[in-house]
Amino acid sequence: MAASDMAYYSRAARNPAHAQWLSPLLLGAEACLCAFIILKVPYTEIDWEAYMQQVSQYLDGERDYTLIKGGTGPLVYPAGHVFIYSMLFKLTEGGKNILVAQAIFAWLYLAILTLVMACYRMAKAPPYLFPLLVLSKRLHSIFLLRLFNDCFAVGFLFIAIFAYQRRIWTVGSVAYSFGVGTKMSLLLAAPAIAVILLQALPVRRALNAAFLMAQVQITIAWPFITVNPRGYLSRAFDFSRQFLYKWTVNWRFLDEKTFLSREFAILLLLAHLGLLLLYTATRWLKPSHQSLPEFISGLWRSRPLLIHQEISLRVKPTHIMTSMLSAMAIGLLCARSLHYQFYAYIAWATPFLLWRANLHPVAIYTVWAVQEWAWNVYPSTNASSAAVVGCLLIQVLGVWWGTAEDTLEEHLSASETNRGDRRAD
């Protein structure tokens, strides 16, 4: 192949405009692949029966969260999970029609993938990243063969990202809160969302968004908190849960005594807080052009309208997606234990974060491949768990390093600004 041809294809692979026609081609191929997997690969029962047992008790009238149990133990997910799987219970003949359930999850997978690609396009990600969005064996398994509730949670996460990218703040906040109300793993993105909203909106409106999120939580939990509020909160948002060493995917290379120790848990917590502080002070606050102390001080006094508008317009789609996905990656890196279904939050984030780390395309594909291999090793080994942690570490430190010289992108054109103002609510 001539050098000129190579240069042309290289430019095409990096030109975000080409993602517009590549996305539907990949989605069409994925639809065929999903059908093939459902028809040819045996379904694996893990949590589906327990989900159905739990929601059947809710449908029978039980409202005390502490009394709802299934084959795998008590109900430990927020109320959104109960309502989603109650609908699935009715659509699948009490959970018995697995083929219908798989078809529903296939449509869910394709819908979220469509949304993920839209988020990538909004962030002007290059087309060479898009094939990585459809190549994960583990992600197909999580959606089509395991039917985990993480599938819905990650869907709400990307709805929130897309809505925020479009400056539809209310929709994004409601979607995010529904995601937290499905599985509390999405709380990991909360620090980044708080920083985004406090820069994009006046303080009063940012607080209104926070109150709206709280109202969503109260609304979906209302049938349970009116019966046993403490029981609901202790089960749905149990921050003291102890995960078994034998199921961990990430810290298997440590010995069990270290893994279970209080000292290790404190170390991870301190690392999490330290990374959040580092990112907030040096990356997430970049649109404000202020240091962290200056930004906090500015929250207590009213900014001039013109200054606030300038800051708000610098909160661009790329910055929003980078902030939210890096917050998730930080939390997952510092998590004491990850199970295989947590890959739902990683698989679609990794290509974007590696690109934001300014890695060469070959390096991006290499890290992605190592990570995909590690998450497909069952049970996890010292090598696979070290790879899981190492790949997350590359993403977290890589994004921090790779965005050091961000110019915060160009200002919106006047016409884009007007459209954005009309969309904002």
PyMOL commands that set and color helices and strands:
alter all, ss='L'
color gray80, all
select helices_A, chain A and resi 3-14+16-40+48-59+65-67+79-91+98-122+127-133+137-146+150-165+169-180+184-200+203-225+229-236+245-247+256-260+262-284+286-288+292-299+305-313+317-333+340-345+350-356+361-375+382-402+414-423
alter helices_A, ss='H'
color red, helices_A
select strands_A, chain A and resi 69-70+73-74
alter strands_A, ss='S'
color yellow, strands_A
deselect
rebuild
show_as cartoon
